């Protein structure tokens, strides 16, 4: 029936927008929080940058094909004889994940959107098909990521900031030392950011690059950026007798400028990658409604990408400030140098994960990196109360998504007509 088709597609769009809104309200902190907390960007500037590059990433690199079952958590063939169950399950999953993101955003908890939708899909699959429908080994990798992501990024950010501190900040002429060493940090940062963009931001557009080609392109960008930064820094003139505090301020300015670039590219990569969490289930419902059968992968029309991109931007603009403020200001005090160190660490962890298959969460990675730079000043520099709340939210994200999904699935199954 045509009315039933429009009902399911309409609900999918509504719930998909709600989920995308949650991604914008919560997960965009990954790209923007350090820039705002360090003072490199005002919150209005950051919201504008994120809106442009998150939307661009979602539309330009959001993917021609998106898995209907996120991360292969459930075998879609199990629903071949009952596609209506999968449709209702996808609707319940979107509504459940979006609801959990809303709760987390209200509380100021930065949580993983991928874990939210995975938990939701697992919940409906267990109640609809049974425990055997779930790839439980992949749940184990998610649990591993709670430790691996923040620990790896934290150790790297600690090392990066400590090296900047020893090579530049504590020296007699910090700005002179910055002229010497900053281009090398630019080289590393730009190379890593380009790799993140290739691995996460462009992986859906059909761009096929070998590992050697990817690293060669990234290194070329890094070398050019380092050369340009060296020219720019050397043009800055300060009084040889300037006060140390003034020199430190100039050093921070150098790293603040670089953070604007890293924020733009991280936002692009994030928009292209995580928009799938909202539009994947939408594409699944639309595909089943049109074809009457289940497919493991569904083509994503451009209008669905636009819906996902707009949802992220609206969520960011209307409610993104709370989580961004928590990550950027409430965990530890950030400066441009510290924020830069955290972004390098997050980018490096993502690159290693992409190359080795190590399970990581972008959200967990950034939080770990911010913790790492804070710990350079000692445990007193960390707001342990905020961290405890964040860690607890990570632990309950998957089960919370699952429980909400079960409730919504049972409710939708009771009230919705058979779609086929």
Residue, then its C-alpha position, 0 to 999 in steps of 0.5 A: x500500500x502506498x500509504x504504508x510506504x510513505x509512513x515507513x519512509x517518513x518515520x525513517x526520515x524523521x528518526x534519521x534527522x533525530x539521530x543526525x541531530x544527536x550526532x551534531x549535538x554530541x559527537x562534533x565535540x571531537x572536532x571542535x572542543x580543543x580549538x574552543x577550549x584553548x582559545x584558538x577559536x571562539x565558539x561562534x567561529x567554531x560552530x561556523x567552521x564545523x557546520x561548513x566542514x561537517x556538512x561538506x564531509x557528509x555530502x561530498x564523502x558520505x558514501x555511495x554505499x552504506x552498510x544497512x547493519x552497522x559494523x556487521x553486528x547482525x547478519x542481514x540474511x536472517x531477515x530475508x523472509x521477514x523484511x518488515x522486522x528489519x524495517x521496524x528494527x532500524x526505526x527502533x534503532x534510530x529512535x533509541x540511539x537518538x534518544x540516548x544521544x539526547x540524554x548524554x548531550x543534556x548531561x554533557x557526556x561525550x559518547x560514541x555515536x557508533x556505539x550508540x547505534x550498534x547497541x541499539x541494533x544489537x538490542x532489537x536483533x536479540x529480541x527479534x531473532x535471538x542471541x545467535x543473531x549477534x556477532x558477540x566477538x565484535x562486542x568484545x572489540x568495542x569493550x577493548x576500545x574503551x581502554x585502547x582508544x583513550x590510553x593510546x591517545x593519552x600516552x601520545x598526547x602526553x609525549x607530544x606536549x612534554x616534547x614541546x615543553x622541553x624543546x620550546x616552552x621552558x627554554x630561555x628564548x622560547x620563540x626563537x626555539x619555536x622558529x626552529x622546531x615548530x615546522x617539524x611539528x607542522x610536518x607531523x600534524x599535517x601528514x597525520x591530518x591528511x592521512x585521517x582525511x584519506x582513511x576516514x574522510x575519503x574512503x567512501x567516494x571510491x578513491x582507491x589509493x595504495x598504502x604507499x600512495x596514501x602516505x606519499x601524498x600525506x608526506x608531500x602535504x606535510x613537507x609543503x606545510x612545514x616549509x610554508x610555516x617556516x616562512x611565515x614564522x620567520x617573518x614574525x619579528x619580536x624584540x630580542x629583549x621582549x619579556x618571556x611572557x610575551x614570547x610565550x604568547x607568540x608561541x601559543x599564537x603559532x600553534x593556535x593558527x595551526x589548530x584552525x586547520x586541524x579543526x577543519x580537516x577533522x570536522x570533514x573526516x568526522x562528517x563523512x564517517x559518522x553521518x553513516x550512523x544516521x543515514x545507514x538505517x534510513x537507507x535500509x528502510x527506504x531500500x526495503x520499502x522500495x524493493x520489498x527485499x533485504x540487501x546487506x548494502x543499500x545505495x544512498x541517494x544524495x537527498x538522504x546524505x543532505x538530510x543527514x548533513x543538515x541534521x548534524x549541522x542543526x544539532x550542532x547549532x542548537x545544542x552542541x555547545x554543552x558537550x563542546x564546553x565540557x570537553x574543551x574546558x571542564x576536563x582540564x585547562x587547555x592552551x593552543x599548544x596543549x590542544x594541538x598536542x591532543x589533536x596530533x595524538x587523536x589523529x595519530x591514533x586514528x591513523x594507526x587504527x585505520x592501518x591495523x584494524x585496532x578498535x577505536x572510538x573517535x570520542x574516546x580517543x579525543x578524551x584520552x588525548x585531552x587527559x594526557x596533556x592535562x596529566x603533564x601538570x599532574x593529577x590535580x590539573x584533571x577534573x576527576x568528577x567530570x572524568x568519572x561521569x564521562x567514563x560511566x557514560x561510556x560503559x552504559x552506552x551500548x546497554x542503554x542503546x540496546x534497552x531503549x531499542x528493545x522498548x521502541x521495537x516492541x512499541x513500533x511492532x505493536x502499532x505499525x501496520x505490516x509494510x509489505 
